[in-house]
Amino acid sequence: MRALGVGVAVAIGLGGAGSAWAADLPVKAAAADVEQIDYGNLYFGTDVNTNGGLVGYSGLLYAPKGMDYSGFRLALFGLYGKYRYDNDDTPPQTFKARFGSVDILGGYSKVWDAGSATVAIGANYQNHDVSPFDPSNPVQGTAWGVKVQGDFYVNPTEVTLVSGIASYSTAFRTYYSILKFGYDFFGKGFFIGPEIVALGNERTDQ
């Protein structure tokens, strides 16, 4: 049996009951003092769970022609956090870890009236510092890898949202996927709903 743990990818999802907080801020500039063009998003947040996982993350998405237009995208993303897990010994031994990850991705986004879809590829750096050292855990130390990612969002109606993301990095063979469904109960562009997450790496699957 594989011990539960945390996989790292573009946006962290920690298994188990937990909560998250995030913010998404548009990066705007004036065009001819008339049109406000959204050239990207600066986003940040935290994710915490009852298994002892805690992570903070931040990222920047840049669109040279504007977010409302199809074209090139540059994404920078970083996170840092901690987690713990028990091995299969009797009695089990508890290991604590701190980890960080950084992405630099370039890709293309297709935009339409009710949503967008993006594919990207680039570099991923990860570091996992596990204490005490776990000889059975291959996800320790530093690794560089190639990362591929796809994401989408769509508003089927003005008050509903469906979005998803999937990524894979050759660093520790890390994968992450999430599918979200939301409803705007207050008419303010604030969506609430369930999500389904699958993530893992060489040591764990959740």
PyMOL commands that set and color helices and strands:
alter all, ss='L'
color gray80, all
select helices_A, chain A and resi 171-173
alter helices_A, ss='H'
color red, helices_A
select strands_A, chain A and resi 18-31+35-49+54-62+71-86+94-112+115-131+141-154+160-169+174-183+195-200
alter strands_A, ss='S'
color yellow, strands_A
deselect
rebuild
show_as cartoon
